[in-house]
Amino acid sequence: MMHWFAWWPTVVVLGVATFTDLRSRRIPNWLVFPFFGTGVLASCWFLGWHHGLVQSLGGAGLGLLLYGIFFLVGGMGAGDVKLCAAIGAWIGPSQLLFALLLTALAGGVMALGWAVWGGFLGELFQHTGDLVFGAKEERAEATLANPLRRKMPYAPAIAIGTLMSFLGH
């Protein structure tokens, strides 16, 4: 169930997060921590203390768990994880799952566009099989932890997926 009180603060924060991620490849803590805190408070206020707290912390925990895994393997930045947890605090676990599914679809399309625009589409597909099925020999450019890999800002995908979840949930 979409929380009607969540759409406008989420739109504002996602706009700022997208701008800063595109500009500097960072999502600042000064943005996500207050957004998280106000999400918990708003959920408690509008949904009742017990139900609101369960929904808010459940959404935040789900975001931390799912995106935290990607962070640990080197495929996601900490700002993306914190942003996702803060969004979960506003919209709860049910809508967050839907938003993350839409985010993954948007991120996949964006990654293909990023590879085409950057001229490394062939390289992307060449090493995908190595990552999925395991290469016989270790190649530095085929590991997720390689700091030299091409990085794509992911806040735009998170924004698209989250905002689309408001329309379809």
C-alpha positions in Angstrom: 0.0 0.0 0.0 1.4 3.3 -1.0 1.8 5.8 1.8 0.2 8.9 0.5 2.3 11.1 2.7 5.6 9.8 1.3 5.4 10.9 -2.4 6.4 14.6 -2.2 9.4 14.3 0.2 10.6 11.2 -1.7 10.4 13.1 -5.0 12.5 16.0 -3.6 15.1 13.8 -2.1 15.4 11.6 -5.2 15.9 14.7 -7.3 18.7 16.0 -5.1 20.3 12.5 -4.8 20.2 12.1 -8.6 21.7 15.5 -9.2 24.6 14.9 -6.7 25.2 11.3 -7.9 25.4 12.4 -11.5 27.7 15.4 -10.6 30.0 13.8 -8.1 29.2 10.1 -7.9 28.2 10.6 -4.2 24.9 10.7 -2.3 25.5 12.8 0.8 24.8 11.8 4.3 23.3 15.2 5.0 20.5 14.2 2.6 19.8 10.6 3.5 20.1 10.6 7.3 17.4 13.3 7.9 15.3 11.7 5.2 15.5 8.4 7.0 14.7 10.0 10.4 11.7 11.9 9.1 10.5 8.8 7.3 10.4 6.9 10.6 8.6 9.8 12.3 6.1 10.3 9.5 5.2 6.6 9.3 4.7 6.6 13.1 2.6 9.7 12.9 0.3 8.7 10.0 0.1 4.9 10.6 0.2 4.8 14.4 3.3 4.3 16.5 3.4 0.5 16.5 2.3 -0.1 12.9 4.3 2.8 11.6 7.5 1.8 13.3 7.2 -1.8 12.1 6.5 -0.6 8.5 9.3 2.0 8.5 12.0 -0.1 10.1 10.9 -3.1 8.1 11.4 -1.1 4.9 14.7 0.3 6.0 16.0 -3.1 7.0 14.9 -4.7 3.8 16.7 -1.9 1.8 19.9 -2.3 3.9 19.8 -6.1 3.5 19.2 -6.3 -0.2 21.5 -3.4 -1.3 24.0 -4.1 1.5 24.8 -7.5 -0.2 25.6 -5.6 -3.4 27.7 -3.2 -1.4 29.7 -6.0 0.2 30.6 -7.5 -3.2 31.6 -4.1 -4.6 28.7 -3.6 -7.0 27.0 -0.7 -5.2 28.1 2.4 -3.3 27.3 3.1 0.3 25.3 6.1 -0.6 23.0 4.0 -2.8 22.5 1.6 0.2 21.7 4.4 2.6 19.3 6.0 0.1 17.5 2.8 -0.4 17.1 2.2 3.4 15.8 5.8 3.8 13.3 5.2 1.0 12.2 2.0 2.8 11.6 4.0 5.9 9.1 6.1 4.0 7.3 3.5 1.9 7.6 0.3 3.9 8.8 -3.2 2.8 6.0 -4.1 0.4 6.3 -1.1 -1.8 10.1 -1.1 -1.5 10.2 -4.6 -3.0 8.2 -3.4 -5.9 10.3 -0.2 -6.2 13.5 -2.3 -6.2 12.2 -4.6 -8.9 11.5 -1.5 -11.1 14.9 0.0 -10.1 16.6 -3.2 -11.3 14.9 -3.0 -14.6 15.6 0.7 -15.0 19.3 0.1 -13.9 19.7 -2.6 -16.5 18.4 -0.4 -19.3 20.6 2.5 -18.0 23.7 0.2 -17.8 23.2 -0.8 -21.5 22.8 2.8 -22.5 25.9 3.7 -20.4 27.9 1.0 -22.1 26.8 2.1 -25.6 27.5 5.8 -24.8 30.9 5.0 -23.3 31.8 2.7 -26.1 32.4 -0.4 -24.0 29.3 -2.5 -24.8 31.4 -5.3 -26.3 33.6 -5.4 -23.3 30.6 -5.5 -21.0 29.2 -8.6 -22.6 32.6 -10.2 -23.1 33.2 -10.3 -19.3 29.6 -10.9 -18.2 30.0 -14.7 -18.8 33.2 -14.7 -16.8 31.4 -13.1 -13.8 28.4 -15.3 -14.0 30.0 -18.6 -14.7 33.5 -18.0 -13.3 36.5 -17.5 -15.4 39.2 -20.2 -15.7 41.8 -17.5 -15.1 41.4 -14.5 -13.0 41.0 -11.3 -15.0 41.3 -8.0 -13.1 38.7 -6.2 -15.3 36.2 -9.0 -14.8 35.9 -8.7 -11.0 33.3 -6.6 -9.3 35.9 -5.4 -6.7 38.1 -3.8 -9.4 38.4 -0.1 -8.6 39.2 0.6 -12.2 35.9 -0.6 -13.5 33.5 1.8 -15.2 31.1 3.1 -12.6 27.6 4.2 -13.3 25.7 6.5 -10.9 22.7 4.5 -9.7 20.6 7.1 -8.0 18.8 7.9 -11.3 17.7 4.2 -11.5 16.6 4.2 -7.8 14.6 7.4 -8.6 13.0 5.9 -11.6 12.1 2.7 -9.9 10.8 4.4 -6.8 8.7 6.9 -8.6 7.2 4.3 -10.9 6.3 2.3 -7.8 4.1 5.2 -6.7 2.2 4.9 -9.9 1.8 1.1 -9.8 1.4 0.3 -6.2 
